[in-house]
Amino acid sequence: MSAFVLACYMATVASGSIYFKSIRDCLFYSKHLSGQQLETKDGIKEYNCMCKLVPQIDPEKVRIY
């Protein structure tokens, strides 16, 4: 089974991922989560998300929404 992973990063550090059956759902969350900013002592960091196709995923091991 193939799926789309929503991979989110704070600056360049991976901060989470979730799998979707539909590219539309993945792009919806990517659009609404990306661009958020967090003010830290090192400056402002931006939260960015992107969707990637995962050609082979085992639904027994990974929850797919």
Secondary structure, DSSP 8 states (H G I E B T S, - for coil): --EEEEEEEETTEEEEEEEES-HHHHHHHHHHHTTEEEEETTEEEEEEEEEEEES---TTTS-B-
